[in-house]
Amino acid sequence: MTYLKACALSELEENTPKRVELDGTPVSIVSTEEGVFAIHDICSHANVSLSEGEVEDCMIECWLHGSSFDLRTGKPSGLPATRPVPVYPVKIEGDDVLVSLTQES
């Protein structure tokens, strides 16, 4: 599995999404009490950036229509979104947040 540097761990504020682009793929990096997560940055319902939404209880909310997605699985918690968004494996090496664009199953 190939990992790409997404950002520095020190750049992340807890529960504040950071949008990055890795090989042309928009990714939202989020640090929470449970760890650091990488989720596809485009809502499966409205095609808007999830990194502009709020994070609470390991869920990221789409600012446009209010659908929330689990940072661990990408699954939506309710309407209007019905399709999950991809989540990506993350590993931390020193101060580097590394992300693989291979989706977790």
C-alpha positions as CSV (number, residue, x, y, z in Angstrom):
1,M,0.0,0.0,0.0
2,T,1.4,3.4,-1.0
3,Y,1.1,6.3,1.5
4,L,1.3,10.0,0.6
5,K,2.1,12.8,2.9
6,A,-1.1,14.7,3.5
7,C,0.0,17.3,6.1
8,A,1.9,17.7,9.4
9,L,0.2,16.4,12.5
10,S,1.0,19.7,14.2
11,E,-1.1,21.6,11.6
12,L,-4.3,19.8,12.7
13,E,-6.7,21.2,15.3
14,E,-8.9,18.7,17.1
15,N,-12.3,18.3,15.4
16,T,-11.4,20.9,12.6
17,P,-11.3,19.3,9.1
18,K,-8.3,20.2,6.9
19,R,-8.8,19.8,3.1
20,V,-5.9,18.4,1.1
21,E,-5.5,17.1,-2.4
22,L,-3.6,13.9,-3.0
23,D,-3.0,12.9,-6.6
24,G,-6.0,14.9,-7.6
25,T,-8.3,13.4,-4.9
26,P,-9.9,15.8,-2.4
27,V,-9.4,14.5,1.1
28,S,-10.5,15.8,4.5
29,I,-8.1,15.1,7.3
30,V,-9.6,15.2,10.8
31,S,-8.0,14.7,14.2
32,T,-10.4,13.6,17.0
33,E,-10.0,12.1,20.4
34,E,-10.3,8.7,18.7
35,G,-7.4,9.4,16.3
36,V,-6.7,10.9,12.9
37,F,-9.0,10.1,10.0
38,A,-9.0,10.7,6.2
39,I,-12.3,10.8,4.4
40,H,-13.2,11.7,0.8
41,D,-13.9,15.5,0.9
42,I,-17.0,15.5,-1.4
43,C,-20.5,14.7,0.0
44,S,-22.1,11.8,-1.7
45,H,-25.4,13.7,-1.8
46,A,-24.7,17.3,-2.8
47,N,-21.1,17.3,-4.3
48,V,-19.8,19.9,-1.8
49,S,-16.8,20.0,0.4
50,L,-17.2,18.1,3.7
51,S,-14.2,19.9,5.2
52,E,-16.3,23.0,5.4
53,G,-18.6,21.2,7.9
54,E,-18.4,20.6,11.6
55,V,-17.1,17.6,13.4
56,E,-18.7,16.1,16.5
57,D,-18.5,12.6,18.0
58,C,-16.4,11.2,15.1
59,M,-19.0,12.4,12.6
60,I,-18.5,15.1,9.9
61,E,-21.5,17.1,8.9
62,C,-22.1,18.4,5.3
63,W,-22.8,22.1,5.7
64,L,-25.3,22.3,2.9
65,H,-28.0,19.8,3.8
66,G,-26.9,18.5,7.2
67,S,-26.1,14.9,6.4
68,S,-23.4,13.5,8.7
69,F,-20.8,10.8,7.8
70,D,-18.9,8.5,10.2
71,L,-15.2,9.3,9.9
72,R,-14.4,5.7,10.6
73,T,-16.6,4.1,8.0
74,G,-17.9,6.9,5.7
75,K,-21.5,5.8,6.2
76,P,-24.1,8.5,6.4
77,S,-26.2,8.7,9.6
78,G,-29.3,9.9,7.9
79,L,-31.0,11.6,5.0
80,P,-30.6,13.3,2.6
81,A,-27.4,11.3,2.0
82,T,-27.9,7.6,1.4
83,R,-24.5,6.6,0.0
84,P,-21.3,6.4,2.0
85,V,-18.1,8.3,1.1
86,P,-14.7,6.6,0.9
87,V,-12.5,6.6,3.9
88,Y,-8.7,6.1,3.6
89,P,-6.1,4.4,5.7
90,V,-4.0,6.8,7.8
91,K,-0.6,6.3,9.6
92,I,1.4,8.8,11.5
93,E,5.2,8.9,11.2
94,G,6.8,11.5,13.4
95,D,4.9,14.7,12.6
96,D,3.7,13.4,9.2
97,V,0.2,12.4,8.5
98,L,0.3,9.8,5.7
99,V,-2.7,8.7,3.7
100,S,-3.2,5.8,1.3
101,L,-5.8,6.4,-1.4
102,T,-6.7,2.7,-1.2
103,Q,-10.1,2.5,0.4
104,E,-10.5,0.6,3.6
105,S,-13.0,-2.2,3.5
